[in-house]
Amino acid sequence: MSHKDQSVNANSEVARGAVPSLPSYRTELGKRLREVEKRFKNREEAAIAAGVAKSSLQRWVEGRSDPSFEGLAKLAKASGTSISWLAYGEGSMAAEPASIKAGTSEATAGRAMDLDLMRNCIIAVEELIEELAREVEPTEKADIILRVYEGEQDARATGGAGLSGAEIVRLFRAA
């Protein structure tokens, strides 16, 4: 299809003012984001906590774009909200006390979460997704990040150098 063929037809739903339906996860995420916003003085304060522009947060709330995992994580932490609840609607809205150790899988059971390592894994996966120009659902992205994090933790525990770029791509493609 040529670029010209992709333009909006005068009779299309968009041209008539109809709003295309949003995927249900974006609608539900928007509802949870509105709840989290109530914990801040205003949307601008919430956006600052998430590390994004107010307009970006607005697009997340309206379901017009997918948030970054890092932005959701920052927003959850600043608001005392569970990241599982915010990202997926699972569990309680309230975050668990910081003294609780991370460990939601066999590979990470009993290990304290290394926040710097998690941050680096999130960044690596976000950059890979951007480089590959691939559309990734939030749950798929979270699973990939967890696999990379677990691989990095295993490598550190055994004195290894960590995952190579090729290994990260392999984990990404396996998702």
CORWOVEN-V186744 format. One record per residue. N is the residue number from 1. RES is the residue in three letters. PHI is phi as a letter, one per 40 degrees, with the letter a starting at -180 (999 if undefined). PSI is psi in radians with two decimals (* if undefined). Layout:
N|RES|PHI|PSI / N|RES|PHI|PSI
This chain:
1|MET|999|2.27 / 2|SER|c|2.84 / 3|HIS|d|-0.67 / 4|LYS|c|-0.67 / 5|ASP|c|-0.36 / 6|GLN|c|-0.14 / 7|SER|c|2.80 / 8|VAL|c|2.16 / 9|ASN|c|2.46 / 10|ALA|c|-0.42 / 11|ASN|c|0.02 / 12|SER|c|2.85 / 13|GLU|c|-0.72 / 14|VAL|c|-0.77 / 15|ALA|c|-0.56 / 16|ARG|c|-0.01 / 17|GLY|g|0.03 / 18|ALA|c|2.44 / 19|VAL|c|2.15 / 20|PRO|c|2.53 / 21|SER|c|2.51 / 22|LEU|c|2.61 / 23|PRO|d|2.50 / 24|SER|d|-0.58 / 25|TYR|c|-0.59 / 26|ARG|c|-0.69 / 27|THR|c|-0.83 / 28|GLU|c|-0.71 / 29|LEU|c|-0.73 / 30|GLY|d|-0.71 / 31|LYS|c|-0.75 / 32|ARG|c|-0.65 / 33|LEU|c|-0.66 / 34|ARG|c|-0.69 / 35|GLU|c|-0.74 / 36|VAL|c|-0.67 / 37|GLU|d|-0.54 / 38|LYS|c|-0.32 / 39|ARG|c|-0.06 / 40|PHE|b|2.85 / 41|LYS|c|-0.69 / 42|ASN|a|3.09 / 43|ARG|c|-0.63 / 44|GLU|c|-0.73 / 45|GLU|c|-0.71 / 46|ALA|c|-0.72 / 47|ALA|c|-0.72 / 48|ILE|c|-0.76 / 49|ALA|c|-0.62 / 50|ALA|c|-0.22 / 51|GLY|g|0.50 / 52|VAL|b|2.93 / 53|ALA|c|2.67 / 54|LYS|d|-0.66 / 55|SER|c|-0.58 / 56|SER|c|-0.79 / 57|LEU|c|-0.69 / 58|GLN|d|-0.78 / 59|ARG|c|-0.63 / 60|TRP|c|-0.83 / 61|VAL|c|-0.72 / 62|GLU|c|-0.13 / 63|GLY|g|0.35 / 64|ARG|c|-0.20 / 65|SER|a|2.75 / 66|ASP|c|2.36 / 67|PRO|c|2.75 / 68|SER|c|2.65 / 69|PHE|c|-0.69 / 70|GLU|c|-0.73 / 71|GLY|c|-0.76 / 72|LEU|c|-0.73 / 73|ALA|c|-0.75 / 74|LYS|c|-0.76 / 75|LEU|c|-0.75 / 76|ALA|c|-0.81 / 77|LYS|c|-0.81 / 78|ALA|c|-0.48 / 79|SER|c|-0.05 / 80|GLY|g|0.50 / 81|THR|b|2.55 / 82|SER|c|2.27 / 83|ILE|c|-0.60 / 84|SER|c|-0.72 / 85|TRP|c|-0.81 / 86|LEU|c|-0.84 / 87|ALA|c|-0.66 / 88|TYR|b|-0.14 / 89|GLY|g|0.35 / 90|GLU|b|2.47 / 91|GLY|g|-2.80 / 92|SER|c|2.64 / 93|MET|c|-0.61 / 94|ALA|c|2.39 / 95|ALA|c|2.63 / 96|GLU|c|2.66 / 97|PRO|d|2.57 / 98|ALA|c|-0.34 / 99|SER|c|-0.25 / 100|ILE|c|2.32 / 101|LYS|c|2.55 / 102|ALA|c|2.68 / 103|GLY|i|1.25 / 104|THR|b|0.01 / 105|SER|b|2.90 / 106|GLU|d|-0.67 / 107|ALA|c|-0.54 / 108|THR|b|0.01 / 109|ALA|d|2.29 / 110|GLY|g|-0.03 / 111|ARG|b|2.45 / 112|ALA|c|2.52 / 113|MET|c|2.29 / 114|ASP|c|1.77 / 115|LEU|c|-0.63 / 116|ASP|c|-0.72 / 117|LEU|c|-0.77 / 118|MET|c|-0.76 / 119|ARG|d|-0.81 / 120|ASN|c|-0.63 / 121|CYS|c|-0.73 / 122|ILE|c|-0.82 / 123|ILE|c|-0.78 / 124|ALA|c|-0.76 / 125|VAL|c|-0.74 / 126|GLU|d|-0.76 / 127|GLU|c|-0.68 / 128|LEU|c|-0.76 / 129|ILE|c|-0.75 / 130|GLU|c|-0.75 / 131|GLU|c|-0.70 / 132|LEU|c|-0.12 / 133|ALA|f|0.85 / 134|ARG|b|2.43 / 135|GLU|c|2.20 / 136|VAL|b|2.24 / 137|GLU|c|2.59 / 138|PRO|d|-0.70 / 139|THR|c|-0.65 / 140|GLU|c|-0.74 / 141|LYS|c|-0.75 / 142|ALA|c|-0.72 / 143|ASP|c|-0.73 / 144|ILE|c|-0.81 / 145|ILE|d|-0.76 / 146|LEU|c|-0.74 / 147|ARG|c|-0.74 / 148|VAL|c|-0.77 / 149|TYR|d|-0.82 / 150|GLU|c|-0.70 / 151|GLY|c|-0.73 / 152|GLU|c|-0.73 / 153|GLN|c|-0.76 / 154|ASP|c|-0.76 / 155|ALA|c|-0.74 / 156|ARG|c|-0.69 / 157|ALA|c|-0.51 / 158|THR|b|0.12 / 159|GLY|g|0.25 / 160|GLY|c|3.02 / 161|ALA|c|-0.08 / 162|GLY|g|3.10 / 163|LEU|c|2.45 / 164|SER|c|2.90 / 165|GLY|d|-0.67 / 166|ALA|c|-0.66 / 167|GLU|c|-0.65 / 168|ILE|c|-0.74 / 169|VAL|c|-0.72 / 170|ARG|c|-0.76 / 171|LEU|c|-0.69 / 172|PHE|c|-0.78 / 173|ARG|c|-0.44 / 174|ALA|c|-0.30 / 175|ALA|c|*
